[in-house]
């Protein structure tokens, strides 16, 4: 495997002394984020490595030495954000970009009624799913994560080295903002009902917050007993709505649209739609440059009245 | 044993719901949970397990305990507990049904938890055998039989028929009201269906989980295992595994300030959270490693030691399926024991 070879070479050259990557899980179709200090042969990288590892760097770079971090193109945007916001010590990371052609959502395979999955084998654009009840084939494209269906781009940003970039593919099939547009076209009552219904499923497990590369507060207001806002459960039927509204506003203008929030939600709440609404509006009002529009002042910034006017109909 | 033609299931649900409120697994916005039955709600017959477990019926995520109103210097105590009307829950799986016995150990031993007890008394549990156990299932590792689920009434859904077996007085009483639609039959009819389930269950990759290391090793030795230093690394510190787990039973008691009144409520807590076990002196578990270790030590070591060897897991596989980073109890139990 080329990745293993590269890792061993980089470690032997002293570029890093440990590796943050993925390792095989307990079943034939799961992987887990893991730190390797030796046994680099057990690093795996395949279509089941959906997890974004960049946020682990907040803790990892507090330690001595340099960590070699594996990054998919969308993950590299997360590391860029954490670097810009001084949440990680970038000099303690050797960022190795790895190619990506979309990652597989095992739940989507189950949703097709396939049970008893033992293993997933990949042959080009077709997956062979081995189950207790026999083998089935599934088109790869049908079971990619939602985040991959509107890929934020196949180019890595800010990596020290990118492996085989020619193998990366943009797996976009949907207009990135199609889901947002569909919601904007609803009347306010229907839109409100949509979010009330979706958010009422929330169990306050905080997985969306804990996985989010933009949610990097040292102490989150919802965990802080002195804030008056900390809560482990929804004490009334608007509290989970409040939680998600505050969280999404806090990452507004900083979200890299990596789609981890929706990937991890056990209740399948389409949280990415909140973030994409803000991204769409920011693009419209301030342009889609790389600068964080809401953190940057320019003299020709839109006046509030202009913002209101340009944003009309999308309130 | 009794039976009913499968195409008359909605008739059965109507009848049950007319006796007392009925809850069953139904899909809501892409996720399956227990929902209140009403016309138009489809029983999610193909779903193996709901996202949240059935413990919610007896130990809900949030429940009121009391409220207080301040008027000048006078404090008035207000009763605001939710009522305990009888209810029926249909479609509980063998694993979740087994979790109730574990929760009973906690809430029904002295001092008895009256809120839990009242709900246990009010609820009638109808379990459904698992026709197609999934890869993440490992209930058989804990002696649970997915072909013979416990509960007040057990149900088997074969091709064409629903088979019905009351197991308790509560189950018998409910059945009395349904004798006109449930016809008596010979129990032998489900034998081959059960055999198929057992054959599948024996092939499940996690079902051979072996906990003999955990049983036979001193807790201090397990606690000090160097494996903990590595295995927690991927853990996000979210509370997902604890909130979907049918046997997690830790809770917090909180006050909700409503201005003139204060509402005291109980809510689930998670050992993964940073302020869990926070006390006046601070927090004894400061790092995620310690929190992660606590969760599994509790389930696999401390709970069995305090409850006659009962392991606090029923193999429902929710943590296997839901953990965003692919961590779970099987992986942890095996790695710590070097299995």
Interface residues (C-beta under 8 A of the other chain):
Chain A: X25 X26 X27 X30 X31 X32 X33 X34 X35 X51 X56 X107 X110 X113 X115 X116 X117 X118 X131 X132 X133 X197 X198 X201 X203 X204 X205 X206 X207 X209 X210 X211 X223 X225 X230 X231 X232 X233 X234 X235 X236 X260 X263 X264 X266 X267 X268 X269
Chain B: X28 X29 X30 X31 X33 X46 X48 X51 X52 X61 X62 X132 X133 X134 X135 X136 X200 X203 X204 X205 X206 X230 X233 X234 X236 X237 X238 X239 X240 X242 X243 X244 X252 X254 X256 X263 X265 X267 X268 X269 X270 X273 X274 X275 X278 X320 X321 X322 X324 X325 X326 X327 X328 X330 X331 X334
